[in-house]
Amino acid sequence: MKLFLDTANIDHVAEIASWGILDGVTTNPSLIAKEGKDFKETVLNMCDLVGCVSAQVTAEDFEGMKKQGEEYSGWHKHIVVKVPMTTEGLKALSSFRTKGIRTNTTLVFSLNQAILAAKAGANIISPFIGRLDDAGEEGMHLIADIMAAWKHYDFDTEVLVASVRHPDHIREAAILGAHICTLPYDVFLKLPKHPLTDTGLKKFLDDWEKYKK
Ligand code: E4P
């Protein structure tokens, strides 16, 4: 399973990349706005640290998405153009596929949307499970449906579990065989932790101190 960081904070990317387990970064307009830094500079700084950085188009029409996506993809070979799941977005995905531009389809909330994006040639689809949970649905059921459907076909589209809220989402996504999870920084920090690791290590070190005396 690939693990991505969901952020526009370069310090956070550098920290998690230093663990040696970070496969990519996803950004979105809200995350970029939160940091308040230059979009292109932020994305390029991230490209120096990881091999896959999703940069989202903000145009809503096909021509605008095409123009932005072609520009972004020219900035760095690590850039993946993030396209919203709309009919205009589908047209853009098909166009990017023919040009060899890698894409990530964002705001996927149903299996039918996932199938359309895959057929349009998306390299990655991003179902937002936390937002489904927030709306009173079971977001992980969507991942289960997509992974079950993917077994019947030969889509080469990777399933990226997005809008992750807590570590158990990663555990469940892994059991379902999802290809990628993108995690907020605070969830990433929780992943290595277990109380029994902490107490176990303390006992080892206390015993070692006693032995040395
Ligand atoms: C994914 O690429 C999105 O940036 C992200 O996971 C959205 O999550 P949110 O629901 O926490 O905003």
Residues whose N, C-alpha, C, O or C-beta is under 5 A from the ligand:
A	BS01	E4P	D6 T26 T27 N28 S126 G130 R131 A162 S163 V164
